[in-house]
Amino acid sequence: MRTFVSAAATVLAVLLAAVAVPAIWLDRNIVQEQGFVELAAPLGKNSEFQQQLAVAAVGTIDTSAVPGFLSDLVQPVLEDAASSLTGLPEYPAAWEETLLKSHRLSFAAPGTDDGGASSASSLTLDVAPLVALGAGEISRTTRLPLDPPDQTLINVGQPEHKEWTERLSTYAPGGYLLAGC
């Protein structure tokens, strides 16, 4: 009987560890803000990703304040800003702030004061820090005042992805409990 109980306890411990270890990793590296930023930070160094993100961010800049006769001149400036955005010394800090804001949108607890994140129906990037960096560079180059928005949202997922973030937020911290058993 003692052998059976020992074997059952061993199997149970292995099963709990098989669930606990990935759950703890998910909690530390995806659900927790700092882990997410550290995990996603290298994406900001990928040149192809950087360029696509810069084009998307600069493309959201509101140029309605630019007089009509100058609008044809503004488009090349926007394209130049998008291509030079990732080379600016402030880019790494803007990318990190983008990750922080985006994490808060994706992993906000229901009913919290999260700046509208609970109403987001899919995974969303808030590229406002990158837009502000691009707008600042354009303003510096053209001497035209551009007022960047506080929030610039780009949907990057489907509604089911948002559901997964909610589930991760709920169940991943349970890995610590399973590891303690």
Protein Blocks (a to p, Z undefined) as FASTA:
>chain_A
ZZmmmmmmmmmmmmmmmmmmmmmmmmmmmmpmklmmmmmmmmmmmmklmmmmmmmmmmmp
ccklpcfklmmmmmmmmmmmmmmmmmpmklmmmmmmmmmmmmmmmmccehiaehhmmmpc
bdcddfklmmmmmmmmmmmmnopacdddfbdcddfbdfklmmmmmmmmmmmmmmmmmmmZ
Z
